[in-house]
Amino acid sequence: MNTLMLGVALSLLSAFGWGVSSILLKISMKDKSAITVNIVRLYIIAVVYAVFFTINGNWREVLNLTPLQLMVAFISAQFGFVIGDYFFFSAMKIMGVSRTVPITSSYPLWAILWAYLFLGRSINVQIVLGAFLIVLAIIIVRQDEIEEHVNMKGFVFALLAPLSWSFAIITMEWLSAQISPFTLAGLRMMFAALGITVFLGKHKSEIRAITKREFAALTGAAFLGLFVGQYSFVKAVSLVGSPIAAPITAVNPIISATLAILILKEPPNSKILTGLVMAVIGVILISTA
């Protein structure tokens, strides 16, 4: 398999992992808070990566990293998997998967904006059109939520999640040229687990109350989303670059919304489906500009 085909395959695998993970997280959040779910998920995957690091010898690479690289990796992990995912999980719990993913799929829009403001990246007509479609998708989904009296808090959280993720993506791309994909993916997971530990004391009792079914769902979500999904994405970016990898992973919202309708029995809605399609097209336009 050549480099391009491998990058495409890894991007599709990443999208599938994230899509299924969203459903498993929704199942596990029925009676648990977003922070509790994230603590357990991150601890599980941190242990998994630590075991693989020990077997593969990745700790040697970690020990050779500079203080700046470690600091940037830590900050990237907090924005990606502690702050951003908190908003994402909270939005899913309030609004459901199918209403949340069209809004949270706007993260490439914000990543492009930060790159334009701070890295001097140019913006062309294709990017403007993609941004317009994403904004229009958000407006359509929000209109549906107003008509169905959905809590405004969920909508705000769904907007804040991609803002946080976009900052994490920019810092991750800077690191991806300096750290091997597997080491970078695992290091970010372990730093995320370290960062979320500040909330452990407050949520101990809720963690103890997690059922076997919820723990199984969280284990599956951690493995598919943070091991398979994250490593596949980091590796795909290192092989073919984000302009190719990102548009392919943009099918993730379609996977999530479809599974939410089939498995979670979230009712299909023409406005949500329209917003979903527009958001995906917008993401592809921006990512391929």
Secondary structure, DSSP 8 states (H G I E B T S, - for coil): --HHHHHHHHHHHHHHHHHHHHHHHHHHTSSS-HHHHHHHHHHHHHHHHHHHHHHHTTHHHHHTS-HHHHHHHHHHHIIIIIIHHHHHHHHHHHH-HHHHHHHHTTHHHHHHHHHHHHS-----HHHHHHHHHHHHHHHHHHHHHHHTT--HHHHHHHHHHHHHHHHHHHHHHHHHTTS-HHHHHHHHHHHHHHHHGGGHHHHHHHHHT--HHHHHHHHHHIIIIIIIIHHHHHHHHHHH-HHHHHHHHTTHHHHHHHHHHHTS-----HHHHHHHHHHHHHHHHHHT-
